[in-house]
Amino acid sequence: MFTNSINTFKFINLIILSLLLSSCDNNKSHFTVTADTVIKPGSEISKYVTQDEINSFGFRYWDIDNNYTEFVNPIAIPLRDALKQKNTNKVLSYLKDNNLSADIQIEDGTTPIMYSSFYNDINTTNELIKLGADVHKKDKYGLNALAYAISMNSIDVVKALINSGVKFEEVPLTQGYILTPSYRNIEKLVIDGDNIEIIYKYNNIQKDYDTPKGYGYMFDDIVFKNWLELAKIILDSGYKPYPYFFNGDEVLVGNSIYDIFPKEEVNNAMDIELEEYKNQAGDNFDLKLFIDDFSYDYSLYKVLENIPNHEPMLNLLLEHNISGQPSKELMKKVYDECYDGYIYRYNLKQKYMKENINKKVKHLDFYLKYCSDKNGTFKNTKEFINYKNGNNRNYEIDSFLYSNKDDPTKVIYIEK
């Protein structure tokens, strides 16, 4: 069985490589660069690094929950401590006793309400709003209080900020403070007959200080983390998420793939990819299908393929008719690949039966459920995503079993 799905990372690397090759310089220079480095136009260092690249580096490593004091406004250190403790009275008293504004800058442009929002401290947030705190204000990284609340799934504070007039459109980006379950972070498996329980490495835990938080498109992060209640609040507000996105040093979003990548760049890189794609597809090559496949890889629906309990979030996206769903042609292509898998396993079962071998064929029931009709296709997006999700789950379980088959602490069998 062959697949002609485009390797998206390879595609991006082709674009990046072309940019690097055009800017190579054989002269070696040495500079010390930090997150606060200012790149002056025309300076020697500006030949090698841009201000945007420096800002991206600083943003990636920024953590509002840090315990450092070096770059904190000295008078705000006790205030920050009180905010971390979620001690509303202490926060209010300190502001009053020191005649401080509710919008005093603490570090890198952060204000008290950004901290209370991050810590889901609804009492302090409400009091700061009463004091006139600017709920729209953004810090050095372009994050406002709502961005910090969203990044921690602080539902109560999100509601309070929305009621105070903040719009979700003001939050294009959020940071990744929380690690949530996905099929790619299996810690161990508990196997009881045909039932397999996955224990995940990360189950809504906060990253430590030294781990880069990163950043990305706000709604993608919510879908991937499977924060259903928050997603519902956002969509019910009338917010229209961009269906396509790319999270890199620069986060790109759009209503089509050409909103993310300039058509010239897509076409140039595609010329290279097309040769390999055509060789795989042979006479069945279809340019429209190629673009459908590529576009889907950058859609919000693609995110749902690798997370457990994905169906409620999928239903929510479909209920709001979010764009980016796979085309009928793409669903047929993937169905045919699924059918190939079914036939392989079905024939294997027949072989075992003829040889009187009592052995279960792995995943045959799964393929029987989704793709046993040679002339069939997936009926809709929901069936397509359910298959892709289940297939990825099976793949990651099989890979984990193979890598840890001799480790009883990783693969635990329940004795009957």
C-alpha positions as CSV (number, residue, x, y, z in Angstrom):
1,M,0.0,0.0,0.0
2,F,1.5,3.3,-1.0
3,T,0.6,6.8,0.3
4,N,1.1,10.1,-1.6
5,S,0.5,12.4,1.3
6,I,2.8,15.4,1.2
7,N,5.6,15.6,3.8
8,T,4.7,19.0,5.1
9,F,7.9,19.4,7.1
10,K,9.9,18.7,4.0
11,F,7.9,21.2,2.1
12,I,8.5,23.9,4.7
13,N,12.2,23.1,4.8
14,L,12.4,23.6,1.0
15,I,11.1,27.1,1.5
16,I,13.5,27.8,4.4
17,L,16.4,26.3,2.6
18,S,15.9,28.5,-0.4
19,L,15.9,31.5,1.9
20,L,19.1,30.4,3.7
21,L,21.0,29.7,0.5
22,S,20.2,33.1,-0.8
23,S,21.6,34.8,2.3
24,C,24.8,32.8,2.9
25,D,27.9,34.7,3.8
26,N,31.4,33.1,3.9
27,N,32.7,35.7,6.3
28,K,32.5,34.5,9.9
29,S,31.5,36.9,12.7
30,H,30.8,36.4,16.3
31,F,28.1,38.2,18.3
32,T,26.5,37.7,21.7
33,V,22.7,37.9,21.3
34,T,20.1,37.8,24.1
35,A,16.3,38.1,24.2
36,D,16.7,41.9,24.8
37,T,19.2,42.6,22.1
38,V,18.2,45.5,19.9
39,I,19.2,45.2,16.2
40,K,20.0,48.6,14.8
41,P,19.4,49.0,11.0
42,G,22.6,49.0,9.1
43,S,24.7,47.5,12.0
44,E,27.1,44.6,11.4
45,I,24.9,42.2,13.3
46,S,21.8,43.1,11.2
47,K,23.4,41.2,8.4
48,Y,23.0,37.9,10.3
49,V,19.9,38.3,12.5
50,T,16.7,40.4,12.4
51,Q,14.9,42.1,15.2
52,D,11.9,39.8,14.5
53,E,14.1,36.8,15.0
54,I,15.3,38.2,18.4
55,N,11.8,39.0,19.4
56,S,10.6,35.5,18.5
57,F,13.4,33.9,20.6
58,G,12.4,36.1,23.6
59,F,8.7,35.3,23.2
60,R,9.4,31.5,23.0
61,Y,11.2,31.5,26.3
62,W,9.0,34.1,28.1
63,D,7.3,32.8,31.2
64,I,5.1,35.1,33.3
65,D,5.2,32.6,36.1
66,N,9.0,32.9,36.6
67,N,10.6,33.6,40.0
68,Y,13.4,35.9,38.7
69,T,13.7,39.4,40.0
70,E,16.5,40.8,37.9
71,F,14.2,42.4,35.3
72,V,11.2,43.1,37.6
73,N,10.3,46.6,38.5
74,P,11.7,46.7,42.1
75,I,8.6,48.3,43.7
76,A,6.5,45.6,42.0
77,I,8.2,42.6,43.4
78,P,6.0,42.3,46.6
79,L,3.0,43.0,44.4
80,R,3.9,40.1,42.1
81,D,4.3,37.8,45.1
82,A,0.9,38.7,46.3
83,L,-0.6,38.1,42.8
84,K,1.1,34.7,42.8
85,Q,-0.5,33.9,46.2
86,K,-3.9,35.0,44.8
87,N,-4.2,37.2,47.9
88,T,-6.7,39.8,46.8
89,N,-6.5,41.9,50.0
90,K,-2.8,42.0,49.9
91,V,-2.7,43.1,46.3
92,L,-5.2,45.9,46.9
93,S,-3.5,47.1,50.0
94,Y,-0.1,47.2,48.3
95,L,-1.5,49.2,45.4
96,K,-3.2,51.7,47.8
97,D,-0.3,52.0,50.3
98,N,2.2,52.7,47.6
99,N,-0.1,54.9,45.5
100,L,0.4,52.6,42.5
101,S,-1.8,52.4,39.4
102,A,-3.8,49.3,38.6
103,D,-1.8,49.2,35.4
104,I,1.7,49.4,36.9
105,Q,4.2,47.5,34.7
106,I,5.8,44.6,36.5
107,E,8.0,42.9,34.0
108,D,8.2,43.3,30.2
109,G,5.1,45.4,30.2
110,T,3.0,42.9,32.2
111,T,0.3,44.4,34.5
112,P,-1.4,43.0,37.6
113,I,-4.5,41.9,35.8
114,M,-2.4,39.7,33.5
115,Y,-1.1,37.8,36.5
116,S,-4.5,37.4,38.1
117,S,-5.9,36.2,34.8
118,F,-3.0,33.7,34.4
119,Y,-3.6,32.3,37.9
120,N,-7.4,32.2,37.4
121,D,-7.8,34.5,40.3
122,I,-11.4,35.7,39.7
123,N,-11.6,37.8,42.9
124,T,-8.5,39.8,42.3
125,T,-9.3,40.2,38.6
126,N,-12.8,41.6,39.4
127,E,-11.3,44.0,41.9
128,L,-8.6,45.2,39.5
129,I,-11.4,45.8,36.9
130,K,-13.2,47.9,39.5
131,L,-10.0,49.9,40.0
132,G,-10.0,50.7,36.3
133,A,-7.4,48.2,35.1
134,D,-7.0,48.3,31.3
135,V,-8.3,44.9,30.2
136,H,-7.1,45.6,26.6
137,K,-3.5,46.5,27.5
138,K,-0.8,44.3,25.9
139,D,2.7,43.5,27.2
140,K,6.0,43.4,25.3
141,Y,5.0,40.2,23.6
142,G,1.6,41.4,22.4
143,L,-0.3,39.4,25.1
144,N,-3.2,40.8,27.1
145,A,-5.0,39.5,30.2
146,L,-7.3,37.4,28.0
147,A,-4.4,35.7,26.3
148,Y,-2.9,34.7,29.7
149,A,-6.3,33.5,30.9
150,I,-6.8,31.4,27.7
151,S,-3.3,29.9,28.0
152,M,-4.2,28.5,31.4
153,N,-7.8,27.5,30.6
154,S,-8.9,30.0,33.2
155,I,-12.6,29.8,32.4
156,D,-13.9,32.1,35.2
157,V,-11.5,34.9,34.3
158,V,-12.2,34.5,30.5
159,K,-15.9,35.1,31.2
160,A,-15.1,38.2,33.4
161,L,-12.9,39.7,30.8
162,I,-15.3,39.1,28.0
163,N,-18.0,40.8,30.1
164,S,-15.7,43.7,30.4
165,G,-15.5,44.2,26.7
166,V,-12.4,42.3,25.6
167,K,-12.9,40.5,22.2
168,F,-11.3,37.1,21.3
169,E,-10.1,38.8,18.1
170,E,-7.7,40.7,20.3
171,V,-5.9,37.4,21.1
172,P,-4.3,36.0,17.9
173,L,-1.6,34.2,19.8
174,T,-1.2,32.3,23.1
175,Q,1.6,30.5,24.8
176,G,1.8,26.8,25.6
177,Y,2.0,26.6,29.4
178,I,0.0,23.4,29.7
179,L,0.9,19.9,28.5
180,T,-2.1,17.8,27.6
181,P,-2.6,14.1,26.5
182,S,-1.9,13.1,22.9
183,Y,-1.2,9.8,21.4
184,R,2.4,10.9,20.9
185,N,3.1,11.1,24.7
186,I,2.3,7.6,26.0
187,E,3.9,6.9,29.3
188,K,2.6,3.3,29.8
189,L,0.0,0.8,28.6
190,V,-2.3,-1.3,30.9
191,I,-3.5,-4.3,28.9
192,D,-6.5,-6.3,30.1
193,G,-7.4,-8.8,27.4
194,D,-8.6,-6.8,24.4
195,N,-8.8,-3.6,26.5
196,I,-5.9,-1.2,26.4
197,E,-5.7,1.7,28.8
198,I,-3.3,4.5,27.8
199,I,-1.5,6.3,30.6
200,Y,-0.2,9.6,29.3
201,K,3.1,11.4,30.2
202,Y,1.3,14.7,30.4
203,N,-2.2,15.1,31.7
204,N,-2.9,18.9,32.0
205,I,0.3,19.7,33.8
206,Q,2.1,23.0,33.7
207,K,5.6,23.2,32.1
208,D,8.4,24.0,34.5
209,Y,10.3,27.3,34.4
210,D,13.1,26.2,32.1
211,T,11.0,24.6,29.4
212,P,10.2,26.9,26.4
213,K,6.6,27.8,26.4
214,G,6.4,28.5,22.7
215,Y,3.5,30.2,21.1
216,G,1.0,29.6,18.3
217,Y,-2.4,30.4,16.9
218,M,-4.9,30.7,19.8
219,F,-7.7,28.5,18.5
220,D,-5.4,25.7,17.3
221,D,-4.0,25.5,20.8
222,I,-7.4,25.2,22.3
223,V,-8.5,22.5,19.9
224,F,-5.2,20.5,20.4
225,K,-5.6,20.7,24.2
226,N,-9.2,19.6,23.9
227,W,-10.5,22.5,26.0
228,L,-14.1,22.0,25.0
229,E,-15.8,24.4,27.4
230,L,-13.4,27.2,26.4
231,A,-13.8,26.5,22.7
232,K,-17.6,26.6,23.1
233,I,-17.4,30.0,24.9
234,I,-15.3,31.4,22.1
235,L,-17.4,30.0,19.2
236,D,-20.7,31.0,20.9
237,S,-19.4,34.6,21.2
238,G,-19.4,34.8,17.4
239,Y,-15.7,34.5,16.9
240,K,-14.8,33.0,13.5
241,P,-11.5,31.0,13.8
242,Y,-9.2,30.8,10.8
243,P,-9.4,27.3,9.4
244,Y,-5.8,27.1,8.3
245,F,-2.6,28.0,10.2
246,F,1.1,27.4,10.4
247,N,3.0,27.8,13.7
248,G,6.6,28.8,13.1
249,D,8.8,31.7,14.2
250,E,6.0,33.7,12.6
251,V,2.5,32.4,13.1
252,L,0.5,32.4,9.9
253,V,-3.3,32.1,9.6
254,G,-5.8,32.4,6.8
255,N,-9.0,31.2,5.2
256,S,-7.0,29.3,2.5
257,I,-3.6,27.8,2.1
258,Y,-2.6,30.7,-0.1
259,D,-3.3,33.1,2.7
260,I,-0.6,31.4,4.7
261,F,2.1,30.8,2.0
262,P,2.4,33.2,-1.0
263,K,1.4,31.4,-4.1
264,E,4.8,31.8,-5.6
265,E,6.5,30.1,-2.7
266,V,4.0,27.3,-2.7
267,N,4.4,26.7,-6.4
268,N,8.2,26.8,-6.3
269,A,8.4,24.3,-3.5
270,M,5.6,22.3,-5.1
271,D,7.6,21.8,-8.3
272,I,10.1,19.7,-6.3
273,E,7.5,17.8,-4.3
274,L,5.3,17.1,-7.4
275,E,8.0,14.9,-9.0
276,E,8.0,12.6,-6.0
277,Y,4.2,12.8,-5.6
278,K,3.7,11.9,-9.3
279,N,6.1,9.0,-9.1
280,Q,4.0,7.6,-6.2
281,A,0.6,8.2,-7.7
282,G,1.6,7.2,-11.3
283,D,-1.3,7.6,-13.7
284,N,-3.6,8.4,-10.8
285,F,-2.0,11.8,-10.2
286,D,-4.5,14.5,-9.5
287,L,-3.3,18.1,-8.9
288,K,-6.5,19.2,-7.2
289,L,-6.2,16.2,-4.8
290,F,-2.6,17.1,-4.2
291,I,-3.6,20.7,-3.1
292,D,-6.6,19.3,-1.0
293,D,-4.2,16.9,0.8
294,F,-1.7,19.7,1.4
295,S,-4.3,22.2,2.7
296,Y,-5.9,19.7,5.0
297,D,-2.5,19.2,6.7
298,Y,-2.7,22.8,8.0
299,S,-6.3,22.7,9.1
300,L,-7.9,22.7,12.5
301,Y,-9.5,19.3,11.7
302,K,-6.0,17.8,11.3
303,V,-5.3,18.6,14.9
304,L,-8.1,16.2,16.0
305,E,-6.3,13.2,14.6
306,N,-3.9,12.8,17.6
307,I,-5.9,13.5,20.7
308,P,-8.0,11.2,22.9
309,N,-11.7,11.8,23.4
310,H,-11.7,14.0,20.2
311,E,-15.4,13.6,19.3
312,P,-17.0,16.3,21.4
313,M,-14.6,18.9,20.0
314,L,-15.1,17.6,16.5
315,N,-18.9,17.8,16.9
316,L,-18.5,21.4,18.1
317,L,-16.5,22.4,15.1
318,L,-19.0,20.8,12.8
319,E,-21.9,22.4,14.6
320,H,-20.4,25.8,13.9
321,N,-19.6,24.8,10.3
322,I,-15.9,25.6,10.7
323,S,-14.1,25.5,7.3
324,G,-11.1,23.3,6.5
325,Q,-13.0,20.0,6.3
326,P,-11.5,17.4,4.0
327,S,-12.8,17.3,0.4
328,K,-14.8,14.4,-0.9
329,E,-11.9,13.5,-3.2
330,L,-9.5,13.4,-0.2
331,M,-11.9,11.3,1.8
332,K,-12.2,8.8,-1.1
333,K,-8.4,8.6,-1.4
334,V,-7.9,7.9,2.3
335,Y,-10.8,5.4,2.2
336,D,-9.1,3.5,-0.6
337,E,-5.9,3.3,1.5
338,C,-7.9,2.1,4.4
339,Y,-9.5,-0.5,2.2
340,D,-6.1,-1.8,1.2
341,G,-5.3,-2.2,4.9
342,Y,-8.5,-4.2,5.3
343,I,-7.8,-6.5,2.4
344,Y,-4.3,-7.2,3.6
345,R,-5.6,-8.2,7.1
346,Y,-8.6,-10.1,5.7
347,N,-6.4,-12.2,3.4
348,L,-4.0,-12.9,6.4
349,K,-7.0,-14.2,8.4
350,Q,-8.0,-16.5,5.6
351,K,-4.4,-17.8,5.4
352,Y,-4.4,-18.5,9.2
353,M,-7.8,-20.3,8.9
354,K,-6.5,-22.6,6.1
355,E,-3.4,-23.4,8.1
356,N,-5.5,-24.1,11.2
357,I,-3.7,-21.3,13.1
358,N,-5.7,-19.8,15.9
359,K,-4.3,-16.3,15.8
360,K,-6.1,-13.0,15.9
361,V,-5.3,-10.6,13.1
362,K,-4.4,-7.2,14.6
363,H,-6.8,-4.4,13.9
364,L,-9.0,-6.4,11.4
365,D,-12.1,-5.4,13.3
366,F,-11.1,-1.7,13.1
367,Y,-10.7,-1.8,9.3
368,L,-14.0,-3.8,9.0
369,K,-15.8,-1.0,10.9
370,Y,-14.6,1.7,8.6
371,C,-13.6,0.5,5.1
372,S,-14.7,-3.0,4.0
373,D,-16.5,-1.9,0.9
374,K,-14.3,-1.8,-2.2
375,N,-16.5,0.9,-3.8
376,G,-17.2,2.8,-0.6
377,T,-16.0,6.1,0.8
378,F,-16.3,8.0,4.1
379,K,-19.8,9.4,4.4
380,N,-18.7,12.6,6.1
381,T,-16.0,14.5,7.9
382,K,-16.9,12.9,11.2
383,E,-16.4,9.4,9.9
384,F,-13.2,10.4,8.2
385,I,-11.7,12.0,11.4
386,N,-12.8,9.1,13.6
387,Y,-11.0,6.7,11.3
388,K,-7.8,8.9,11.2
389,N,-7.9,9.3,15.0
390,G,-8.3,5.6,15.6
391,N,-5.7,4.7,13.1
392,N,-3.2,7.0,14.7
393,R,-4.1,5.6,18.1
394,N,-3.4,2.1,16.9
395,Y,-0.1,3.1,15.3
396,E,1.2,4.8,18.4
397,I,0.1,1.9,20.6
398,D,1.8,-0.6,18.3
399,S,5.0,1.5,18.2
400,F,5.1,1.8,22.0
401,L,4.5,-1.9,22.4
402,Y,7.3,-2.7,20.1
403,S,9.8,-0.3,21.8
404,N,8.8,-1.4,25.3
405,K,7.9,-5.1,24.9
406,D,10.5,-6.2,27.5
407,D,9.8,-3.5,30.0
408,P,7.1,-4.6,32.5
409,T,7.0,-1.0,34.0
410,K,5.9,0.4,30.6
411,V,3.6,-2.4,29.4
412,I,1.5,-3.8,32.2
413,Y,-0.6,-6.9,31.7
414,I,-3.5,-7.6,34.0
415,E,-3.4,-11.2,35.2
416,K,-6.8,-13.0,35.2
